[in-house]
Amino acid sequence: MANIASQKKRIARTERERLENRRVASAVKTHFKRLESAVAEGDADKIATEHASLIMRVDKAVKHGALHRNAGARKKSRAARLVAGASAPAKSD
């Protein structure tokens, strides 16, 4: 445990920042799950709404620093593929 006052403050600040980053990252995961359930239901309006909110959350998480920019780009790409797959007609062999 730190004895120096400034280091004690830094430890407390780091913990607050870590918890905020976890909240932001968790919100991104929640929105991705909402998008997946909307795709499973097949409701086009709900899919568009959930996709837009997911993209907004990811962009904010990257800007905040809770997600690396490449991780954010990967999540947005996966969401776009999910949405595109939902709108594409099913293949019948």
Backbone torsions as a table, in degrees:
resi	resn	phi	psi	omega
1	MET	NA	142.9	-177.2
2	ALA	-73.1	145.2	175.0
3	ASN	-101.9	-20.9	-176.0
4	ILE	-83.4	134.1	-175.2
5	ALA	-60.6	-43.2	-178.5
6	SER	-65.7	-33.7	178.0
7	GLN	-71.2	-36.0	175.1
8	LYS	-61.7	-42.3	177.9
9	LYS	-63.9	-40.8	-179.3
10	ARG	-65.1	-39.1	177.9
11	ILE	-62.8	-44.0	179.7
12	ALA	-64.1	-42.0	-179.1
13	ARG	-65.9	-41.0	178.8
14	THR	-61.5	-40.2	179.1
15	GLU	-65.1	-43.2	176.8
16	ARG	-60.6	-43.7	-179.9
17	GLU	-65.7	-39.0	178.9
18	ARG	-62.1	-44.4	-180.0
19	LEU	-65.1	-38.9	177.7
20	GLU	-64.7	-41.3	177.9
21	ASN	-63.7	-38.6	177.7
22	ARG	-64.6	-40.2	177.9
23	ARG	-61.6	-44.0	-178.3
24	VAL	-66.1	-45.5	179.8
25	ALA	-64.7	-37.0	178.0
26	SER	-65.7	-37.8	178.3
27	ALA	-63.8	-36.9	178.0
28	VAL	-64.0	-45.0	179.2
29	LYS	-62.1	-41.1	179.5
30	THR	-62.1	-44.1	-179.8
31	HIS	-67.1	-33.6	176.8
32	PHE	-65.8	-40.8	177.9
33	LYS	-65.2	-37.0	176.6
34	ARG	-63.5	-40.5	178.2
35	LEU	-64.3	-42.9	178.7
36	GLU	-61.0	-41.4	179.6
37	SER	-69.6	-34.1	177.0
38	ALA	-65.9	-39.4	177.5
39	VAL	-65.3	-39.1	179.0
40	ALA	-64.1	-36.6	177.6
41	GLU	-72.2	-34.2	178.0
42	GLY	88.4	10.2	179.8
43	ASP	-80.2	112.3	-173.9
44	ALA	-64.1	-39.8	-179.6
45	ASP	-65.2	-43.6	-179.9
46	LYS	-66.5	-37.8	178.1
47	ILE	-61.1	-46.7	-178.9
48	ALA	-62.9	-42.2	179.9
49	THR	-64.9	-47.1	-178.7
50	GLU	-66.8	-36.5	179.1
51	HIS	-65.7	-43.7	179.4
52	ALA	-62.6	-41.8	-179.3
53	SER	-69.2	-34.9	176.9
54	LEU	-64.9	-45.3	179.9
55	ILE	-60.7	-41.9	178.6
56	MET	-61.7	-45.6	-179.8
57	ARG	-62.5	-42.7	-179.1
58	VAL	-64.3	-45.3	-179.9
59	ASP	-61.3	-40.7	178.6
60	LYS	-67.1	-38.7	179.6
61	ALA	-64.8	-39.2	178.5
62	VAL	-67.9	-43.7	-180.0
63	LYS	-62.8	-38.7	-179.7
64	HIS	-71.0	-27.7	-179.3
65	GLY	100.6	5.6	179.2
66	ALA	-75.7	-26.3	176.8
67	LEU	-123.6	144.3	172.4
68	HIS	-70.0	150.5	-175.5
69	ARG	-63.5	-33.0	178.0
70	ASN	-70.7	-36.4	177.1
71	ALA	-65.7	-39.6	177.4
72	GLY	-63.8	-43.2	178.6
73	ALA	-63.5	-39.0	179.3
74	ARG	-64.9	-42.8	179.5
75	LYS	-65.2	-40.4	178.4
76	LYS	-65.7	-38.5	179.1
77	SER	-65.4	-43.5	179.3
78	ARG	-64.4	-38.3	178.2
79	ALA	-65.7	-41.4	179.5
80	ALA	-63.9	-40.7	177.1
81	ARG	-64.3	-38.5	178.9
82	LEU	-63.3	-44.3	-179.7
83	VAL	-67.6	-42.0	179.8
84	ALA	-64.5	-38.1	177.8
85	GLY	-67.0	-30.3	179.3
86	ALA	-73.5	-32.7	-177.3
87	SER	-87.1	-17.3	-180.0
88	ALA	-74.9	144.0	178.5
89	PRO	-67.9	147.2	-178.8
90	ALA	-71.5	138.3	178.7
91	LYS	-80.8	133.7	176.1
92	SER	-121.5	125.2	-176.9
93	ASP	-99.9	NA	NA
